[in-house]
């Protein structure tokens, strides 16, 4: 195929999609990356990404859902509750999610300490499971 033919096909597909009439609707939130809330939302994304990785969540969709739930269950529900993110989908709601989360951080409804506490609880639970399992194994040997 020639490049001109491929561009023509893309043009036709775009016009078909645009003129199909129905727009995808969801609640919009503004996200300003350099604002206080925006910076906190980005930091939270990194912390939650690490947390979900430690949980063993590796599948793309499950990982994104885990990260979003970690950052803000409220924003996750508002933007993805009625129509969950699917594999291969272009996520046009991501910036709105980050905007929603940045509002929560700005307004004090969510803090990085909450996310750090979640990570700490998870690590202490893993230590408790290890200690319990280790003690259980030692008792079996007696």
N, C-alpha and C positions, 0 to 999 in steps of 0.2 A: 504494500500500500504506500501511496505517496503521502508526503506530509500534508499537502493541500487537501487531499481526500479525507485524512484523519481530522484536520481542522474543520472541514465542512461537517463531518459527522458530529463532532463536539458542539459546533454551533447549532445544529438541528436539535440535538438532545437538550441543550441549555434552553432553547426557546420552547421546547415541548414542556420541560419542567416548569419554567417560569409561567407559561400561559395555561398550565393545567388548572389554575384557579385557586386551589386551596393552599394556604400558607400554614406552616407549622406554628402553633401558638403555645407560648409558655410565658411565665412571668419574667420580666427583664429587670436586672439589677445592674447598676453601673459599677465597674471595677476600675479604680485608679490605682495602678500598681505601686506608685510611689507615695501614696497616702499612708497614714498610720495603719488603718485597717487593712489596706492592700499588702503592706509589708508583712503584717502579722499573718495574713492569709497565706502568703507565699512560704513563710517560715513554718506554718502549720502543715502545709502540703508536704514539705520535706520531712518533718517529724513523723507525720502519719504514713508517709511512704515507707520510711524506715520501720515503723511499727508493724505495718501490714506485711512487709517482707519478713520480719522476724516471726510473724505468725504463720509463715509458710504459704501465704497467698501469692501465687505466681501467675495465675490466669489473668489475662488483660481485663476482662469485664469485672471479675471478682475483685481484682486489685483496685480498680478505680472505684468500685462501690465501697470497698473497705476504707480507702483513703477519704472518700467523701463523708462516710458515716463517722469516721474519726474526727474530721474537721468540724462538721456541723450536721447532726442528724436532722435538724429542722430544715436547713437548706436542701439537704438530700431529698427530704420528703416533698418539699414545695416544688422542686424542679424535676425530680425523677420518680416520684411516688406513683404518679398516674401512668407513666410511660418509661419504664426502665431502659437504661442504656443497653444496647445490643452489640454483639461482635460485628466489627466492620463498619459500624455507624460513625459518621462524621459528627462529632459532638458539638453542635452549635450552642448548647446550653452551658458549656464550660465557663465562659466569661461571666455569665449571669450567676452561676454557682459561686464563683470567686467573689463577685460583687456582693452577693448575699452574705457570704462568710465574712467579708471585710466589714460589712455593716454590723454584724454581730460582734466582731472584735472591737470595732470603733465604739459601739454603744455599751460595751462591757458585758454583753450576754455570753461571751465566750472568751477564754483567755488561753495563752500558751501553757500556763500552769496546769490547766485542766488536761491538756493533751499530754504533758510531761507526767502527770499523775497517772494517767491511763497506762503509759509505758512502764512506769515504776511498778504499778500493781501487777502488770503482766509479768515483769521480771521476777517479782517476789513470789507470784503464784508458781512460776516455773521452778524456782528454788525450793518452794514448799513441796511440790510434786516430787522433785529429785530427792529431797530429804526423806519424805514419806516412803518413797520407793526403796531408797537405800536402807532405811531403818527396817522396813518390811523384809528385805532380803537378808539382813543381818539376823533378824529374829528367826527366820526360817532355818538358818544354819545352826541355831542353838538347840 
